[in-house]
Amino acid sequence: MALRLTTYSYGSPRRRGEGLRLGCTRYSVRGVPRGEYAARNIWDVWLPTLAPSRELLAWARRKGVERGENWREFERRYRREMETTDARQVIRTLAQIAKRTPISIGCYCRGPHCHRFILERIIRSAAENGF
């Protein structure tokens, strides 16, 4: 069964069939009233449980994750955070949901160095192997 899972950047136009938008960032969007997140293509549901920790985000800002070795270290640390019980249970749930209905995971980032791409791989792995 194909997983119906995609990624998006906050504010990007919705794509046909992308389904429920899940915001997976640590911090909420500033300056946007809560009732307008979906209308502004930010998210339908906010899941900060799947975001990198404050400590990991601070480390990434200090080090810069654009360099290969820092990106690999960021990914290793993020994956470790996603193995905690709360995150792991949400990931397993999303893996099962994505088998039945489309969902999209979003973040502020526009470039290739974004945790949402790691999270997408983790969810796909959970769907196949049980994470």
Rosetta silent file (secondary structure, phi, psi, omega in degrees, C-alpha in Angstrom):
SEQUENCE: MALRLTTYSYGSPRRRGEGLRLGCTRYSVRGVPRGEYAARNIWDVWLPTLAPSRELLAWARRKGVERGENWREFERRYRREMETTDARQVIRTLAQIAKRTPISIGCYCRGPHCHRFILERIIRSAAENGF
SCORE:     score description
SCORE:     0.000 S_00000001
   1 L     0.000  127.494 -179.863    0.000    0.000    0.000 S_00000001
   2 L   -73.317  139.124  177.794    1.452    3.362   -1.037 S_00000001
   3 L   -81.755  133.281 -179.332    1.895    5.949    1.663 S_00000001
   4 L   -99.011   74.637 -172.209    0.031    9.190    0.986 S_00000001
   5 E  -134.050  127.997  176.792    2.638   11.461    2.521 S_00000001
   6 E  -135.770  176.659  176.362    4.173   14.684    1.194 S_00000001
   7 E  -125.267  162.539  178.608    6.009   17.734    2.529 S_00000001
   8 E  -155.851  163.397  172.750    5.457   21.473    2.100 S_00000001
   9 E  -102.177  140.295  179.264    6.782   24.866    3.187 S_00000001
  10 L   -52.327  135.500  177.234    4.540   27.112    5.259 S_00000001
  11 L    87.523  -10.533  179.320    2.586   29.538    3.104 S_00000001
  12 L   -71.823  150.176  179.631    3.031   27.587   -0.126 S_00000001
  13 L   -59.919  144.152  177.290   -0.122   27.052   -2.196 S_00000001
  14 L   -69.024  143.256  177.939   -1.997   23.868   -1.421 S_00000001
  15 L  -103.041  148.105  177.268   -1.610   21.077   -3.940 S_00000001
  16 L   -58.051  128.277  175.217   -4.426   18.848   -5.081 S_00000001
  17 L    81.215    6.534 -178.218   -4.572   15.710   -2.977 S_00000001
  18 L   -75.972  -19.348  175.591   -1.996   16.765   -0.360 S_00000001
  19 L    77.227 -154.101 -177.207   -4.539   16.296    2.420 S_00000001
  20 E   -67.245  130.012  177.918   -4.259   17.513    5.979 S_00000001
  21 E   -91.647  125.084 -179.531   -1.351   19.903    6.593 S_00000001
  22 E  -111.662  116.486  177.453    0.606   19.152    9.753 S_00000001
  23 E   -81.648  119.820 -174.784    2.866   21.869   11.104 S_00000001
  24 L  -117.070   50.674  179.483    5.905   20.191   12.634 S_00000001
  25 L  -115.470  155.251  179.922    7.831   23.150   14.044 S_00000001
  26 L   -69.388  -37.967 -174.719    8.838   23.962   17.600 S_00000001
  27 L  -111.778  142.138  177.031    7.570   27.534   17.409 S_00000001
  28 L   -72.119  163.772  179.388    4.220   28.816   16.224 S_00000001
  29 L   -75.266  130.412  179.174    3.986   31.387   13.447 S_00000001
  30 L   -81.617  145.694  172.724    4.229   34.969   14.720 S_00000001
  31 L    77.897    7.237  179.277    1.739   37.608   13.729 S_00000001
  32 L  -117.409  121.499  176.677   -0.927   35.227   12.453 S_00000001
  33 L   -59.720  142.457 -176.874   -4.161   34.843   14.427 S_00000001
  34 H   -50.660  -39.036 -178.118   -4.793   31.222   15.390 S_00000001
  35 H   -71.952   -4.027 -176.505   -7.953   31.040   13.334 S_00000001
  36 H  -109.076    1.170 -177.688   -6.076   31.957   10.146 S_00000001
  37 L   -56.940  -49.892 -178.232   -3.374   29.271    9.982 S_00000001
  38 L   -66.737  -43.130 -179.165   -5.270   27.065    7.534 S_00000001
  39 L   -62.488  -28.863  179.441   -6.536   29.986    5.439 S_00000001
  40 L   -95.616   15.011  176.530   -2.951   31.236    5.065 S_00000001
  41 L    59.954   36.223  179.556   -1.703   27.781    4.024 S_00000001
  42 L   -94.590  -62.432  174.261    0.396   27.341    7.139 S_00000001
  43 L  -161.701  159.547  171.555   -1.118   24.271    8.821 S_00000001
  44 L   -95.182  -34.701  179.356   -4.388   22.588    9.700 S_00000001
  45 E  -138.718  136.131  178.685   -2.931   20.985   12.853 S_00000001
  46 E   -99.135  127.008 -179.361    0.218   21.943   14.749 S_00000001
  47 L  -123.764   73.399 -179.320    2.363   19.039   16.022 S_00000001
  48 H   -64.922  -13.501  175.981    5.356   20.512   17.875 S_00000001
  49 H   -57.772  -29.094 -177.029    5.983   17.025   19.307 S_00000001
  50 H   -97.465    8.766  179.023    7.685   16.201   15.993 S_00000001
  51 L   -88.932  155.654  171.936    9.838   19.322   15.892 S_00000001
  52 L   -60.503  148.860  179.003   13.505   19.442   16.836 S_00000001
  53 L   -64.275  162.567  176.020   14.008   20.422   20.478 S_00000001
  54 H   -57.407  -40.787 -179.143   14.864   23.991   21.447 S_00000001
  55 H   -64.391  -42.887 -179.905   18.373   22.806   22.278 S_00000001
  56 H   -68.004  -38.990  176.901   18.867   21.144   18.891 S_00000001
  57 H   -63.079  -41.392  177.949   17.553   24.207   17.067 S_00000001
  58 H   -63.484  -42.631  177.541   19.957   26.436   19.006 S_00000001
  59 H   -60.133  -45.960 -178.719   22.831   24.089   18.161 S_00000001
  60 H   -62.255  -39.130  178.047   21.846   24.121   14.465 S_00000001
  61 H   -65.647  -41.074  179.967   21.756   27.927   14.395 S_00000001
  62 H   -66.391  -44.907 -173.674   25.192   28.150   16.019 S_00000001
  63 H   -83.938  -33.404 -172.823   26.824   25.523   13.812 S_00000001
  64 L    79.333  114.213 -175.474   24.976   26.049   10.533 S_00000001
  65 L   -90.109    2.628 -179.728   23.530   22.864    9.093 S_00000001
  66 L   -70.100  -27.282  177.842   24.374   23.688    5.476 S_00000001
  67 L   -76.682  138.704 -173.785   27.797   22.048    5.899 S_00000001
  68 H   -51.863  -49.358 -176.468   27.674   18.298    5.353 S_00000001
  69 H   -66.681  -34.517  177.706   29.152   17.145    8.653 S_00000001
  70 H   -70.510  -37.626  177.824   26.855   19.465   10.634 S_00000001
  71 H   -64.040  -42.660  179.000   23.810   18.284    8.685 S_00000001
  72 H   -63.320  -40.001  178.012   24.692   14.646    9.395 S_00000001
  73 H   -67.159  -40.573  176.856   25.106   15.449   13.106 S_00000001
  74 H   -59.846  -47.180 -179.054   21.801   17.336   13.121 S_00000001
  75 H   -61.424  -42.683  179.078   20.064   14.357   11.513 S_00000001
  76 H   -60.318  -46.110 -179.047   21.592   11.932   14.023 S_00000001
  77 H   -67.515  -41.054  179.797   20.470   14.081   16.966 S_00000001
  78 H   -63.746  -44.800  178.624   16.998   14.687   15.525 S_00000001
  79 H   -59.151  -39.560  177.990   16.461   10.976   14.903 S_00000001
  80 H   -62.766  -42.391  177.515   17.446   10.276   18.486 S_00000001
  81 H   -61.955  -35.096 -177.986   14.875   12.821   19.703 S_00000001
  82 L   -75.935   -6.234  176.121   12.200   11.154   17.578 S_00000001
  83 L   -86.310   -5.735  176.824   12.832    7.854   19.363 S_00000001
  84 L   -65.126  157.700 -173.927   11.312    9.192   22.598 S_00000001
  85 H   -55.980  -50.847 -176.966    8.000    7.626   23.530 S_00000001
  86 H   -60.837  -49.428 -179.272    5.720   10.581   22.687 S_00000001
  87 H   -63.533  -43.773 -178.540    7.311   11.295   19.315 S_00000001
  88 H   -60.471  -40.317  179.678    7.521    7.606   18.413 S_00000001
  89 H   -67.095  -40.153  177.404    3.813    7.083   19.134 S_00000001
  90 H   -65.192  -41.931  178.904    2.816   10.085   17.004 S_00000001
  91 H   -60.983  -45.410  178.151    5.067    8.858   14.182 S_00000001
  92 H   -61.261  -40.053  178.549    3.489    5.393   14.289 S_00000001
  93 H   -63.700  -47.423  179.921    0.041    6.957   14.232 S_00000001
  94 H   -62.948  -36.149  177.705    0.876    9.161   11.242 S_00000001
  95 H   -60.911  -40.288  179.064    2.337    6.176    9.393 S_00000001
  96 H   -72.747  -40.161  178.362   -0.986    4.356    9.755 S_00000001
  97 H   -61.944  -43.603 -177.314   -3.047    7.431    8.866 S_00000001
  98 H   -66.959  -14.572  173.984   -0.959    8.050    5.725 S_00000001
  99 L   -74.547  -21.484 -173.136   -1.807    4.543    4.526 S_00000001
 100 L  -114.030  -28.602 -175.882   -5.458    5.587    4.387 S_00000001
 101 L  -146.971  148.647 -178.189   -5.606    9.343    3.799 S_00000001
 102 L   -72.514  138.750  173.722   -3.199   11.981    2.486 S_00000001
 103 E  -136.735  155.903  178.020   -1.187   14.076    4.933 S_00000001
 104 E  -132.855  137.902  178.939    1.591   16.637    4.466 S_00000001
 105 E  -104.601  130.957 -175.009    4.313   17.635    6.892 S_00000001
 106 E  -124.957  162.839  179.125    5.369   21.272    6.895 S_00000001
 107 E  -156.631  170.562  177.274    7.990   23.670    8.165 S_00000001
 108 L   -68.942  -33.353 -170.393    9.232   27.231    7.614 S_00000001
 109 L   -58.373  146.466  176.597   12.309   26.089    5.676 S_00000001
 110 L  -110.454  -19.719 -175.098   12.528   26.497    1.925 S_00000001
 111 L   -95.192 -175.321 -176.508   15.818   24.683    1.278 S_00000001
 112 L   -76.341  -16.969 -179.054   16.983   21.069    1.339 S_00000001
 113 L   -94.006   81.266 -177.734   18.337   21.204    4.918 S_00000001
 114 L  -141.685  139.429 -179.173   15.088   20.806    6.811 S_00000001
 115 H   -62.854  -22.081 -177.150   13.982   18.314    9.445 S_00000001
 116 H   -63.929  -29.083  177.735   10.714   17.686    7.593 S_00000001
 117 H   -72.710  -35.191  174.132   12.590   15.601    5.000 S_00000001
 118 H   -66.591  -45.640  179.779   14.136   13.509    7.771 S_00000001
 119 H   -60.611  -40.720  177.460   10.719   13.179    9.406 S_00000001
 120 H   -58.462  -44.877  178.573    9.189   12.066    6.125 S_00000001
 121 H   -64.526  -38.565  178.359   11.768    9.258    5.883 S_00000001
 122 H   -63.429  -44.351  179.810   11.141    8.291    9.520 S_00000001
 123 H   -64.814  -41.907  177.751    7.381    8.074    8.942 S_00000001
 124 H   -62.067  -41.496  177.546    7.898    6.021    5.768 S_00000001
 125 H   -63.069  -41.025  178.616   10.185    3.680    7.678 S_00000001
 126 H   -62.638  -36.531  179.806    7.602    3.359   10.459 S_00000001
 127 H   -67.488  -35.186 -177.667    4.964    2.419    7.879 S_00000001
 128 H   -86.477  -40.698 -169.999    7.213   -0.302    6.465 S_00000001
 129 H  -118.238   -8.788 -178.304    9.055   -1.572    9.523 S_00000001
 130 L    88.350    6.399  176.770    7.232   -0.350   12.594 S_00000001
 131 L    39.627    0.000    0.000    9.991    2.191   13.572 S_00000001
